[in-house]
Amino acid sequence: MKRFLTFGRPPSSTPTSVSDAPDWQAASPAWIERALAHACAKPSGGWAVLDASSRIGAPRRFVVAGRELVAWRGREGLRVGPDECPHMGASLCEGRVDERGRVVCPWHGLALGDRPHGRWAPFPAFDDGVLSWVRLPELLAPGEAPTDAPILTARPTRYLDGVIRAEARCEPRDVIANRLDPWHGVHFHPHSFLRLRVLSQDLDQITVRVVYRVLGPLGMEVDARFSCPDPRTIVMTIVSGEGVGSVVETHATPIAEGHAAVTEATLATSERLAFPAFVLARRLWRPLIEARAARLWVEDLAYAERTYALRTRAQRKGSEAMKPRGGTE
């Protein structure tokens, strides 16, 4: 057993694990699949995350659900539209933003903004202060109605934040499945986790008691709850111990078939008296927060890509088995 020391406010309750079985037994593939199906059945309102709000200013290209998009920050805030000028098809992400907040085509100077122009029309966009979102019809499930805003979870009012974005050969469901398997944490990320126990689990949420490695054998113990507010998001919220109210939002955005983006926002808070000073120095702390998250996702994207590869391989084998065999009687 690993030896370690903890500091900070400990969780308030005595832990009782759901199971004393080893992690390879407790991490039931059937249960993870049921929890994933439960999450995937939730409405999304048609929204998906693009990237951190602070990273969208000049025109920038994204691909979401097969659509090529241009996102930029105009005079009235975030704007998103097709990355194709209706005049002759130029890529608008290579243009500029004019004094009225419109994106200007680099080929012939056509300015596009809040209003449709021919076959070109902007998409609904939303900036929640940390992340930027777009709403597309392709992101709606059959029979689902679009919503005016994305489905957001509670966030702390004062926080240190960091956002990372990465792409992988997988689908959004593989990203969510990774987070619905907390049992892999200590084994797959020994550099970040010293101990992890699942305290409770049902199809709506999982609560774990985890010791985060801070430095060497020194760690911080908290209770964290995972839940899915929509089919492409899973949120970890610290519910007991140091930093209660801190959240880590993991958003999976489809790019194309077998290709997804992961955008993860960390919003760390504390009741410590010195915390406001840390907030004032957030620019110094943000690279550290993002580096830690990025290191985890190098490994977790390998997990998600492996899950996707195994699933698609099984599907191909199943399809081949269903094909009629040739030959004569």
N, C-alpha and C positions, 0 to 999 in steps of 0.2 A: 504494500500500500504506500502511496506517495505521502511524504511528510511535508507539511506546509504550515505557515502561520497566516492568520487573517487579521485585518485591522478594519477600522470603521464601524459604523453601526451594524450590529448583526440582525438577521431576520428576527421577527418578534415571536414566532411560534416554534414549537418543537417539531422537527420534520418527521413525517411518516410517509415512507415510500409506498407507491402503488404496488410495487413488486420487489422482492429481494432476488429475483432471478438475474443472472448475468445479462449485460446489455444486449448481447446477440440474441437472447431469447425474448427480452422485454420489447425490443424493437420489432414488433410484429408487422410483416409486410401487409397482411390482410387489414390490420387496423389502420395503418397509414393510408392505404388505398381508400378505405371507407371515409376517413377524415378528409382526404383530398377530394373525393366525390362530393362530400357535403359542402366543402368550400367552393368547388367549381359550380355548384348549383345556385350560388348566391348571385344577385344582380350586381352589375357594375355601373349601370347608367350610361354605358358606352364610353367611359373614360379610361385613359391610360397615361402613364407618366412619360414625359420626354426626357427631362434632366433637371438638375438644380436650377432654380430660378436665376441665380446669379450668373449662370453660364450662358444665358441667352440674351444677347444684345443685338449685335450685327446679325444679318441673315445667316441662318444655319440650317443645314439639311438633316432631316431625319427620315427614316422609313418605318412606318407603323402599319401592321396588318397588310403589307404589300403596297401601301400608298406612299409615294414620294412626297414629302412635305417640306415646306420652308417655314421656319419659326423665327420671329424677330421681335424686338421690343419697340413698339411705336410710342407715340405721344400719350396714348391712353392705356398703355401697358402691353401685355403679351398678345401677339397675333400669330395665327397659324393658318396656312393655306396650302394649296397644291404647289409643288415646286416645278411648275410649268407655266410659262407665260402664255396666255390665250392668244397672243398675236402670232408668234412663230415657234413657240415651244422652248424658249431659252430657259435655262435653270436660274430661278430667281435667287437661290442662295448665293449666287455669284454677284448679285447686285448690291445696292446700298439702301439705306433708309434716309428719306428726305426730311425736310424741316416739318412736314405735316405728319410724320410718323408712318408713311407709306413705304412699301418695298418697291424699289425702282428697277425695272428690267435692265440688265447690262447691255442688251443688244440695241434696243431702240428707245429706251427711256420711258416706257409705259409704267405709270405709278399705280399700284394696287394696294388697297387697304381694307376698310370695314365693309365695303359694298361689293356685290358681285359685278363682274365685268365679263359679259359674254358667257362662256362656259366655265369661267373661273369664279369661285366663291370661297370666302374664308370659312374655316371650321370653328366651332365653339372652342374657346381656350380658357384656361383657368390658372391663375397663379395664387398658390396658398401661402406665399411668403417664404417657402423653403423649396418647393417643387413646382414645376410647370407641367400642365396637363393639356391633352387634346381629346375632343370627343369625336368619334367616327362611327358611322352606321355599321361598319364591319365588326365593331367591338360589342355590338348588342347580341344577346342570345335571341333565338326565335321567340317572338311574342313579347320581348322585353321593351319597355318604354324608356326613352332617354331621360336623363335628369339634368336639372339646370347646373348642378355642380357635382364634383366627384364625392364619393363617400369617404369622409375623413374621420379619423379617430381622435380622441382627446390628446392634446399635446401640452407640455409644460409652458407656462407663460414666459419664463426666463430660462434660457438654455445656451449651451455651447453646441454648435451644430457642425456637421460635416456630411458631405454627400459624395458617394462614389457611383460610377456607372461603368458597366462592363457588358460585353456581348459574348454569347456562347452558342454552340451548336446543340440546341435543345428547344423545348417548348416551355411556355410559362408554367405549366403544371409540374414540370420537373424541378423548377426553382422552388415552388411552394412545397413540393414533396420533401425537398431537402430540409426545409425549416420545420416540417411536421415530424422530423426524425431527430429530436434532441439527443437521443442516446449515442449518436456518433461523435458528439462534441469532444469528449476527453480523448478518444482514440484517434480521431482524425485531426484534431487541433491541440496537441499537447502543449504548444507554445502559448496558448491563450486560456485553457481551462485546466484547473487542477482537480476538480471533482464536480460531478453533476448527478443529481437524483431527481427523478420524476415524482412529484408529490401528488398530482392529480391529473386526470385526463378524461376528456369526453370529446365528442365530435366538434364541439364549439371552441374548446380551449385546452391548452396543456400548461400546467404550472410546474416549474422546476426550481430546485435550489441548486445554485451553481456558485462555484468559487472561481472568479476570474483571476488569472495570473496577472499580477502587476509588475513584479520584478523577481526573477528567480523563484524561491519558495514562498514569496510573499504574495498573498491574494486578498481579494475582497469578496465576501459571501453575500448573495442577495437571492431573493425569490423573484422569478421572472415569469410572466404569463404570455403565452403565444395565442393569438387569435387572428382569424381571417375576416376582415370587414367586407371584402369583395373577392371575386374568384382569382384575382391576380395580385393580391396583396396579403402579406402576413406581417403582423405587428407584434413586437416583443415589448412589454411594459414592465418595468420594475415595480413590484407591488409591496415589497418589504425589504428592509435593510438600507444600506447607503444609496442615496440617489433615487428615492421613491418618486415616481412620476416620469422618470426618464423613459424614452421610447426609442426603438429602432424599427423603422418602417422599411420593409423589403418589398419592392414593386417589380413585377415581371411584365414586360411589354412585348407582345409578339411583333417581330420584324417581318418575317416571311416563314414559310413552312420550314420547320426544323431550325429556326434561328430566332433567338430572343435576346432582349436586353434586360439587365438587372440594374435597377437604381435603388440604392439603399441610403436612407437618411437617418443619421444618428442625432438625437436631440437629448443631450445629457443635462441634468439639473441637479441641484443639491440645496439642502436647507442650511448648509454651513454659512457662517457669517462672512467668510472670505469669498464666497462664490461670486458676488457681483464684480469683484476685481478680476476674476477669471473671465467673466463675460466681457468686460472691457478689453481684455487681451485676446479675444476670440480668434483674431487673425493668426496669432502665434500657436494656438491650440488646434485649430482646424486641420492643418497638415498632419498632426499626430493622430487625430481621430480618423481621418481618411486613410492614413497608411495602415492602421490596425485593421480597419474594415476591409481594405483592399487585399491584405494578406490572407484573411479568412476566405475571401471569395475566390482567390486563385485556386484554393483547394475545393471549395464548395461548388464551383463551376465544373471542376473535373468530376465531382460526384454527380451533378445534374446531367452533364454530357454522357457519362457512363449509363445513367438511368435511361436516358433517351435512346442511346445506341442499343441497349438490351431490349427495350420495348419495341423499337422499330424492327430489330432483327427478328423478334418473335412474331411480329405482325407479318413480315415478309414470308417467313416459313409457313405461317398459317394460310396465307394467300396461295402460296405454291401448292400446299397440300390440298386446297380446295379446287385447283384447276383440274379439268378432266384430262386424263392421260390419253395420248394418241395411240394408234394401233388399229388393227383390223380383227374382226371376229372370224 
